[in-house]
Amino acid sequence: MRSLSKFLLASSWAATLSAEQLLRVRNSMVVRELRTGNFAYHRGDMANDWMGVIDGLVKCTTVSDTGKSVTFVALPTNSWFGEGSLLKQEQFKYDVIALRQTSLAFMPKATFFWLLDNSIPFNRFILNQLNKRLGYYVGAFEHAHLFGPEERVAHAIATMMDPELYPNSENCIEISNEELARLVGLSRQTTSQALQALEKVGLIAAKYRMIKVLDIVGLLNVH
């Protein structure tokens, strides 16, 4: 597992801070190690932290009273999330659950708002995050209602390769077919078939718990 310091150095917003600002941020944060299935936050908990995935994979999900589960997003290594609930100072409307062994960084609410008050680049980063997430959810809604399994899977994979939301230098996503199926709201079998179809046309290379993106432009244009 990477250290918190190395994780921060890899975060674009942290690179814009002064040495004093970065030290203050670093000293305020804590790291939690989560096993598969562990909760970082429960739905209904008050949002008190901004979170970053140092290593691993988490999902934001909710379960209805009838037991139906909906996963809103999967967040791989280098992701930051939770800013929406923090800005609104409200309870989380979803559970945050580790999909595998995960190291998660927690920035306290006080530090988050201090950065907003003292760093213009940090404000721009947060605005961009919110805009990107809005685009993702609009796209996901469109694909869920207008397109088939291959398009939905391609959209989900392409989104997880967004260099601003999920910095990733290796063009690889560590995710299982089952995890991806929950994310896109399809069965595991249908998701596997969609992955095979995308692999057949040279857009991805699917391995065990790993998807390597070969043609991001192609994925974005699957329809």
C-alpha positions in Angstrom: 0.0 0.0 0.0 1.2 3.5 -0.8 1.7 6.1 1.9 -0.6 9.1 2.3 2.3 11.4 1.5 3.0 9.7 -1.9 -0.8 9.7 -2.6 -1.0 13.4 -2.0 2.0 14.0 -4.2 0.2 12.2 -7.0 -2.9 14.4 -6.6 -3.0 17.4 -9.0 -4.7 19.7 -6.5 -2.1 19.0 -3.8 0.7 20.0 -6.2 -0.7 23.6 -6.3 -0.4 24.1 -2.5 2.5 25.7 -0.7 4.7 23.6 1.5 3.0 25.0 4.6 -0.5 24.4 3.2 0.4 20.8 2.2 1.8 20.1 5.6 -1.4 21.4 7.3 -3.5 19.2 5.1 -1.3 16.2 5.6 -1.3 16.5 9.4 -5.1 16.8 9.5 -5.8 13.6 7.5 -6.2 10.0 8.7 -5.9 6.7 6.8 -8.2 3.7 7.3 -7.5 0.2 6.0 -10.8 -1.4 4.8 -11.3 -5.1 4.1 -13.6 -6.3 1.3 -17.2 -5.4 2.4 -16.2 -2.9 5.0 -18.1 0.4 5.2 -16.4 3.7 5.1 -19.7 5.5 5.6 -23.3 4.3 5.9 -26.2 5.9 4.2 -27.6 8.5 6.6 -24.3 9.3 8.2 -23.4 13.0 8.3 -20.7 13.9 5.7 -17.7 14.9 7.8 -14.9 14.0 5.4 -13.6 14.3 1.8 -12.2 10.9 0.8 -9.4 9.7 -1.5 -8.6 6.1 -2.6 -4.9 5.6 -1.9 -5.1 1.9 -3.1 -8.1 -0.3 -3.8 -11.6 0.1 -5.0 -14.8 1.4 -3.3 -18.4 1.7 -4.5 -21.1 4.2 -3.7 -24.3 2.2 -3.5 -27.8 2.1 -1.9 -30.3 -0.6 -1.2 -34.0 -0.1 -1.3 -36.4 -1.4 1.3 -37.2 -4.3 -1.0 -33.5 -5.3 -1.2 -32.8 -3.9 -4.7 -29.3 -2.5 -5.0 -28.1 0.3 -7.1 -24.4 1.2 -7.5 -23.9 4.9 -8.5 -20.1 4.8 -9.1 -17.0 2.7 -8.5 -14.0 4.6 -7.4 -10.5 3.1 -8.1 -7.1 4.1 -6.9 -6.4 7.9 -7.1 -10.0 8.9 -6.9 -11.3 11.7 -4.6 -15.0 11.8 -3.8 -17.7 13.0 -1.4 -17.4 16.7 -2.1 -21.1 17.1 -3.0 -22.4 15.9 0.3 -19.7 18.0 2.1 -20.6 21.2 0.3 -24.3 20.7 1.0 -23.4 19.7 4.6 -25.9 16.9 4.5 -26.1 13.2 5.3 -24.7 10.7 2.7 -27.4 9.3 0.5 -25.4 6.2 -0.2 -23.2 3.6 1.5 -19.4 3.7 0.8 -18.2 0.1 0.7 -14.8 -1.4 -0.1 -15.0 -3.9 -3.0 -11.5 -5.2 -2.1 -8.7 -4.5 0.4 -8.6 -0.7 0.3 -6.6 2.1 1.9 -8.7 5.2 2.2 -7.7 8.7 3.1 -10.1 11.0 5.1 -9.8 14.8 5.0 -11.8 16.4 7.7 -14.6 18.8 6.8 -12.7 21.7 8.5 -9.7 21.2 6.3 -11.8 20.8 3.2 -13.5 24.2 3.7 -10.2 25.8 4.8 -8.8 24.8 1.4 -11.8 26.3 -0.4 -11.2 29.5 1.5 -7.5 29.6 0.8 -6.7 28.0 -2.6 -8.1 29.1 -5.9 -6.6 26.0 -7.7 -8.4 23.7 -5.2 -11.7 25.5 -5.9 -11.2 24.9 -9.6 -10.4 21.2 -9.0 -13.6 20.8 -7.0 -15.7 22.6 -9.7 -14.2 20.4 -12.3 -14.9 17.3 -10.2 -18.6 18.3 -9.8 -18.9 19.1 -13.5 -17.3 15.8 -14.5 -19.6 13.8 -12.2 -22.7 15.6 -13.6 -21.6 14.6 -17.1 -21.0 11.0 -16.0 -24.5 10.7 -14.5 -26.2 12.3 -17.5 -24.3 9.9 -19.7 -25.1 6.9 -17.5 -28.8 7.8 -17.5 -28.8 8.2 -21.3 -27.0 4.8 -21.8 -29.3 3.0 -19.3 -32.4 4.1 -21.2 -31.4 4.4 -24.8 -28.6 1.8 -25.4 -27.8 -1.8 -24.9 -25.3 -3.7 -22.7 -22.2 -3.1 -24.9 -22.8 0.6 -24.9 -23.4 0.7 -21.2 -20.3 -1.3 -20.3 -18.2 0.8 -22.8 -19.4 4.0 -21.2 -18.6 2.8 -17.6 -15.1 1.7 -18.6 -14.4 4.9 -20.5 -15.6 7.0 -17.5 -13.2 5.2 -15.2 -10.4 6.1 -17.5 -11.1 9.8 -17.2 -7.7 11.3 -16.4 -9.1 14.0 -14.2 -11.5 12.0 -12.1 -9.3 8.9 -12.0 -5.7 9.5 -12.8 -4.3 6.3 -14.3 -1.0 6.1 -16.2 -1.3 2.4 -17.1 -4.7 2.4 -18.9 -5.8 -0.5 -16.7 -8.8 -0.8 -14.4 -8.7 -3.3 -11.5 -12.3 -4.5 -11.4 -14.0 -7.9 -11.7 -16.8 -8.8 -14.0 -19.2 -9.0 -11.0 -18.1 -5.5 -9.7 -18.6 -4.0 -13.2 -22.0 -5.7 -13.5 -23.2 -4.1 -10.3 -21.9 -0.8 -11.5 -23.8 -0.8 -14.8 -26.9 -2.6 -13.5 -26.6 -5.8 -15.6 -26.2 -9.4 -14.8 -22.7 -10.8 -14.6 -23.3 -13.0 -17.7 -24.6 -10.1 -19.8 -21.6 -8.0 -18.7 -19.1 -10.7 -19.5 -20.7 -11.0 -23.0 -20.4 -7.3 -23.5 -16.8 -7.3 -22.5 -16.1 -10.2 -24.9 -17.7 -8.1 -27.7 -15.6 -5.1 -26.9 -12.5 -7.2 -26.8 -13.3 -8.8 -30.1 -13.2 -5.4 -31.9 -10.0 -4.4 -30.2 -11.2 -1.8 -27.7 -10.1 -3.6 -24.5 -8.2 -6.6 -23.3 -10.0 -8.3 -20.4 -8.2 -10.5 -17.9 -8.9 -11.8 -14.4 -10.0 -8.7 -12.3 -8.4 -6.4 -14.9 -9.5 -4.5 -17.9 -6.8 -2.9 -20.1 -8.1 -0.1 -22.4 -6.6 -0.3 -25.9 -8.7 2.4 -27.6 -10.3 5.0 -25.4 -11.7 6.9 -28.4 -13.3 3.8 -29.7 -14.9 3.1 -26.3 -16.3 6.7 -26.2 -17.9 6.2 -29.6 -19.6 2.8 -29.1 -23.2 3.2 -29.9 
